[in-house]
Structure formats: C-alpha cells, structure tokens
Amino acid sequence: MQPMQSLASIPIALIGGGNMARGLIGGLLRSGVPPGRITVATPRDEAHKALRHDFGVQVTSDNCAAARGAQIVILAVKPQEMPHVTRALASALPHRPVVISVAAGIRMADVRRWLGDASVPVIRAMPNRPALIGAGASGLYADASVNPEARALAEAVLASTGICVWAQNEPDLDVVTALSGSGPAYFFYLAELMAKAAEAQGLDKTVAYRLAAQTLVGAGRLVEAHPQPDLVRMCAEVASRGGTTEAALREFDARNLPQIVQTALDAAARRSHELGVEFGSK
C-alpha cells in the first residue's frame, strides 16, 4: 500500500475550519490531494469564503453532510466542542471511516463512546502551528484495535504537514502537546523577551524585533539541516569559552532556567490531561 499516493483518491472531511484545519488542508493539497476531494464543515460564513478562496475546497455548514461517504474524517474542533460535535456525527458514520482527532487531551475511548461504536478506527494526533507552512511536528497514537492501513492513512495525512512520530502510550500525547503542540509559543515568547531586553539596552525597537525573529528562524534552519541534531553540541559551538554566549548561558543556569522549563512543560501536560478528564466526562 502506498498511503501518500492513495490519499489523492480518498474523500476527506474536516470538521472545523480553524488554523489547525487550514494547516492540514494546505499539507494535503501539497501532497497531491485534489481540492475537490476535501470537504470542510464550519458554521462561520466568513470561513466558508476564505476556505474556498484560499484552497478551492468544498465547504458546508453541515458536519454530517461533510462526513457521509468520507473515508477519513478529521475532528479539528476545540476540546470543549468535541462531545456534542462527535455525538452529532454518529449517525453519519455507519461506514466506519478512519477518524483522526486533533483535540488536545480528548481520549480515544471517549471519542468512540460519543460515536456509539467501539469498532471505529480512531487515531489521536497532535499537530502544531507550523503545519500551516509545512514545517509541522505531529505526534500520533492508535491502540491495538486500529489496523495498519488506518495507521498508514493517518500518518500520510499528518506527514503532509511536516514530520510525525508515533507515541507508545496514549498519555504520551499529553507530553507531546506540552512539547511540540504548545512549543512554538515558547520560542515566540523567548524571542519577544530577547527583543524587549535589547530594546531596554537602547537598541531601536524595530531593529531588535527583526533581529530576534530572524535569529529564531536561523536557529531553526540550522537544526533542520541536521537529520539527528545534537542540541548540546550545537549550543557549545556558539558558546566560546569565556565569551558573550557563555556569560548569558551562565545567567540562565544561575536562575534555574532548566527547572523553569520543566515546570512549564509539566503544567502544559497536566492541563492536557485535565482537558481530557473535564470534557471526556460529558
């Protein structure tokens, strides 16, 4: 089976038309899926116009209409919307399509319970915002009941937006959410703080923000250029002994930045778990 090729002939429905859905649509189109094979369901009229204009896909306000006949159904709605959206879809999925959920924290067992069919192949995925430009990082999880063909299709969908890896256990997706799902915001935040610090030292604001943003881009490209990057070594290559970088890194360590990062990721992973408990009980 060649899943990436087969996607081009498979009807795909996305329930939700927000940024994550847009990232997935862009990836699917880049991988060769014709826009006519993609149907997006979203209630917002302005989103209908934008999706048609930007991607040429089919758009509807009716979730069930989008899902009927689709071989892949992607649930791209917020966690709090998942219970009622998924329950309402149950009647439209007697054909048991591959269901991919990208809702943070929501457990597979709850998706199946809302659909009323434990045999539906449900796969969880956690993409991230860079999927919008084909530079995403996604984690996936499926249990033993999901067959290899369904797994391959899900992997092909997510691989169209960037790299994807399989988690060994479902709780691992809470960690994936904390690491790569939320991760882009951490780097944006750090770049903003760097720019503000430079501005406070007298650098022009526009110059500071441009340099901080490009440093973020350049560092990412350096990492991307290495198939298996050694981040410790790459950091050491910038930090000459007794130099400016070493002085800054020493201050990070003195103020326990490693512990701050660990605490932050713990909080994000914990919140992902809480979302699953909170909305999975609905």
C-alpha positions as CSV (number, residue, x, y, z in Angstrom):
1,M,0.0,0.0,0.0
2,Q,1.2,3.5,-0.9
3,P,-0.8,5.7,1.5
4,M,0.6,9.1,0.3
5,Q,-0.5,8.2,-3.3
6,S,-3.8,6.8,-2.2
7,L,-4.8,9.9,-0.4
8,A,-5.4,11.6,-3.7
9,S,-8.4,9.3,-4.4
10,I,-9.8,9.3,-0.9
11,P,-12.7,11.6,0.2
12,I,-11.6,13.5,3.2
13,A,-13.7,15.5,5.6
14,L,-12.5,18.1,8.1
15,I,-14.9,19.0,10.9
16,G,-13.8,22.5,11.9
17,G,-12.2,25.2,9.7
18,G,-9.7,27.0,12.1
19,N,-6.0,27.3,11.9
20,M,-5.2,23.7,12.5
21,A,-7.7,22.6,9.8
22,R,-6.1,25.1,7.4
23,G,-2.7,23.7,8.1
24,L,-3.9,20.2,7.4
25,I,-5.7,21.3,4.2
26,G,-2.5,23.0,3.0
27,G,-0.5,19.9,3.6
28,L,-3.0,17.6,1.9
29,L,-3.0,19.8,-1.2
30,R,0.8,20.0,-1.3
31,S,0.8,16.1,-1.1
32,G,-1.3,15.9,-4.2
33,V,-4.9,15.6,-2.9
34,P,-7.2,17.4,-5.3
35,P,-9.3,20.2,-3.6
36,G,-12.5,18.5,-4.8
37,R,-11.7,15.5,-2.6
38,I,-11.7,17.7,0.6
39,T,-14.8,18.9,2.3
40,V,-14.6,21.2,5.3
41,A,-17.5,21.7,7.7
42,T,-17.6,25.0,9.6
43,P,-20.5,27.1,10.8
44,R,-19.0,30.5,10.0
45,D,-19.9,32.1,6.7
46,E,-16.7,34.2,6.6
47,A,-14.7,31.0,7.0
48,H,-16.6,29.5,4.0
49,K,-15.5,32.3,1.7
50,A,-11.9,32.2,2.9
51,L,-11.6,28.4,2.6
52,R,-13.0,28.4,-0.9
53,H,-10.8,31.4,-2.0
54,D,-7.6,30.1,-0.4
55,F,-7.8,26.4,-1.1
56,G,-10.7,25.7,-3.5
57,V,-12.1,23.0,-1.3
58,Q,-15.8,22.1,-0.8
59,V,-17.3,23.8,2.3
60,T,-20.5,23.2,4.2
61,S,-22.2,24.2,7.5
62,D,-23.5,20.6,7.9
63,N,-21.0,18.4,9.7
64,C,-22.9,15.2,8.9
65,A,-23.1,16.1,5.2
66,A,-19.3,16.5,5.1
67,A,-18.7,13.2,6.9
68,R,-21.1,11.0,4.9
69,G,-19.0,8.9,2.5
70,A,-15.7,10.3,3.6
71,Q,-13.1,7.7,4.2
72,I,-11.1,9.9,6.5
73,V,-12.8,12.2,9.0
74,I,-10.6,14.7,10.9
75,L,-12.1,16.2,14.1
76,A,-10.4,19.6,14.2
77,V,-12.5,21.3,16.9
78,K,-11.7,22.6,20.4
79,P,-11.8,20.0,23.2
80,Q,-14.9,21.6,24.7
81,E,-16.8,21.2,21.4
82,M,-15.9,17.5,21.0
83,P,-18.7,15.9,23.0
84,H,-21.6,17.4,21.1
85,V,-19.9,17.6,17.7
86,T,-18.9,13.9,17.9
87,R,-22.2,12.7,19.2
88,A,-24.0,14.5,16.4
89,L,-21.7,12.8,13.8
90,A,-22.5,9.3,14.9
91,S,-25.4,8.8,12.5
92,A,-23.3,9.8,9.6
93,L,-20.5,7.3,10.1
94,P,-22.1,3.8,9.7
95,H,-19.3,3.1,7.1
96,R,-16.6,3.4,9.9
97,P,-14.2,5.8,8.3
98,V,-10.7,6.5,9.8
99,V,-11.4,9.1,12.4
100,I,-8.5,11.4,13.3
101,S,-8.9,13.6,16.4
102,V,-6.6,16.6,16.9
103,A,-8.4,17.8,20.0
104,A,-5.9,18.3,22.9
105,G,-6.4,15.9,25.8
106,I,-9.5,14.1,24.5
107,R,-9.1,10.4,24.9
108,M,-9.9,7.8,22.2
109,A,-12.3,5.9,24.4
110,D,-14.4,9.0,24.8
111,V,-14.5,9.7,21.1
112,R,-15.6,6.1,20.4
113,R,-18.2,6.4,23.2
114,W,-19.6,9.6,21.7
115,L,-19.7,7.9,18.3
116,G,-21.5,4.9,19.8
117,D,-19.3,2.4,18.0
118,A,-16.2,0.9,19.6
119,S,-15.1,-0.5,16.3
120,V,-14.5,2.8,14.6
121,P,-10.8,3.2,13.9
122,V,-9.9,6.3,16.0
123,I,-6.4,7.8,15.9
124,R,-5.3,10.7,18.0
125,A,-2.9,13.3,16.6
126,M,-1.3,16.4,18.0
127,P,0.0,18.7,15.2
128,N,1.4,22.2,15.8
129,R,1.0,25.7,14.3
130,P,4.0,25.4,11.9
131,A,1.8,22.8,10.0
132,L,0.4,25.9,8.3
133,I,3.7,26.3,6.3
134,G,4.6,22.6,6.0
135,A,7.0,22.7,8.9
136,G,4.9,21.0,11.5
137,A,5.8,18.4,14.1
138,S,3.0,15.9,14.9
139,G,2.6,13.1,17.4
140,L,0.1,10.3,16.8
141,Y,-1.3,7.4,18.8
142,A,-3.5,4.5,18.0
143,D,-4.3,1.4,20.1
144,A,-4.0,-2.2,19.0
145,S,-7.5,-2.3,17.5
146,V,-6.5,0.1,14.7
147,N,-5.3,-1.8,11.7
148,P,-2.1,-0.9,9.8
149,E,-4.0,0.5,6.8
150,A,-5.8,3.0,9.0
151,R,-2.5,3.9,10.7
152,A,-0.8,4.4,7.4
153,L,-3.6,6.8,6.2
154,A,-3.4,8.8,9.4
155,E,0.4,9.0,9.1
156,A,0.1,10.2,5.5
157,V,-2.3,13.0,6.4
158,L,0.0,14.3,9.2
159,A,3.2,13.7,7.3
160,S,1.9,16.1,4.6
161,T,2.3,18.9,7.1
162,G,5.9,18.1,8.4
163,I,7.4,15.3,10.5
164,C,5.3,12.9,12.5
165,V,6.1,10.3,15.2
166,W,4.1,7.6,16.9
167,A,3.7,7.7,20.7
168,Q,3.9,4.4,22.5
169,N,1.1,5.1,25.0
170,E,-1.9,7.4,24.9
171,P,-0.8,9.5,28.0
172,D,2.4,10.3,26.0
173,L,0.3,12.6,23.8
174,D,-0.1,14.9,26.8
175,V,3.6,15.3,26.8
176,V,3.7,15.8,23.0
177,T,1.1,18.5,23.5
178,A,3.3,20.2,26.0
179,L,6.5,19.8,23.9
180,S,5.7,20.4,20.3
181,G,2.0,21.3,20.4
182,S,2.5,24.3,22.6
183,G,6.2,24.6,21.9
184,P,6.1,27.2,19.1
185,A,4.6,29.7,21.6
186,Y,7.6,29.2,23.9
187,F,10.0,30.2,21.2
188,F,7.9,33.2,20.1
189,Y,7.8,34.3,23.8
190,L,11.6,33.9,24.2
191,A,12.2,35.8,21.0
192,E,9.9,38.6,22.3
193,L,11.7,38.7,25.6
194,M,15.1,38.9,23.9
195,A,13.9,41.8,21.7
196,K,12.5,43.7,24.7
197,A,15.8,43.2,26.6
198,A,17.7,44.6,23.6
199,E,15.4,47.5,23.4
200,A,15.8,48.2,27.1
201,Q,19.6,48.4,26.4
202,G,19.0,51.1,23.8
203,L,18.6,49.2,20.5
204,D,15.9,50.5,18.2
205,K,12.6,48.5,18.7
206,T,12.2,47.6,15.0
207,V,15.8,46.5,14.7
208,A,15.5,44.5,17.9
209,Y,12.4,42.6,16.8
210,R,13.7,41.9,13.3
211,L,17.0,40.5,14.7
212,A,15.2,38.4,17.3
213,A,12.8,37.0,14.8
214,Q,15.5,36.2,12.3
215,T,17.6,34.6,15.0
216,L,14.7,32.3,15.7
217,V,14.4,31.4,12.0
218,G,18.1,30.9,11.5
219,A,18.5,28.7,14.6
220,G,15.6,26.6,13.4
221,R,17.1,26.2,10.0
222,L,20.4,25.1,11.5
223,V,18.7,22.4,13.5
224,E,16.7,21.3,10.4
225,A,19.9,20.9,8.4
226,H,20.9,18.1,10.7
227,P,18.9,14.8,10.5
228,Q,19.8,14.0,14.1
229,P,20.8,17.3,15.7
230,D,22.9,17.2,18.8
231,L,21.5,20.3,20.5
232,V,24.1,20.3,23.3
233,R,26.9,20.3,20.8
234,M,25.3,23.0,18.7
235,C,24.9,25.2,21.7
236,A,28.5,24.6,22.7
237,E,29.6,25.6,19.2
238,V,28.1,29.0,19.7
239,A,29.3,29.4,23.2
240,S,33.0,30.1,23.0
241,R,34.9,29.7,26.3
242,G,34.9,33.0,28.2
243,G,32.8,34.7,25.5
244,T,29.4,36.5,25.4
245,T,27.2,33.5,24.9
246,E,28.8,31.6,27.8
247,A,28.1,34.6,30.0
248,A,24.4,34.6,29.0
249,L,24.0,30.9,29.4
250,R,25.6,31.1,32.9
251,E,22.9,33.5,33.9
252,F,20.2,31.2,32.6
253,D,21.6,28.4,34.7
254,A,22.1,30.6,37.8
255,R,18.4,31.5,37.7
256,N,17.4,27.8,37.2
257,L,16.0,28.1,33.6
258,P,16.1,24.3,33.3
259,Q,13.8,23.9,36.2
260,I,11.5,26.7,34.9
261,V,11.2,24.9,31.6
262,Q,10.5,21.6,33.3
263,T,7.8,23.2,35.4
264,A,6.3,24.9,32.4
265,L,6.1,21.7,30.4
266,D,4.7,19.8,33.4
267,A,1.9,22.5,33.6
268,A,1.1,22.1,29.9
269,A,1.0,18.3,30.1
270,R,-1.1,18.4,33.2
271,R,-3.6,20.8,31.5
272,S,-3.9,18.5,28.5
273,H,-4.7,15.6,30.9
274,E,-7.3,17.8,32.7
275,L,-9.0,18.7,29.4
276,G,-9.5,15.0,28.7
277,V,-10.9,14.4,32.2
278,E,-13.1,17.6,32.1
279,F,-14.7,17.1,28.7
280,G,-14.4,13.4,28.4
281,S,-16.9,13.1,31.2
282,K,-19.6,14.9,29.2
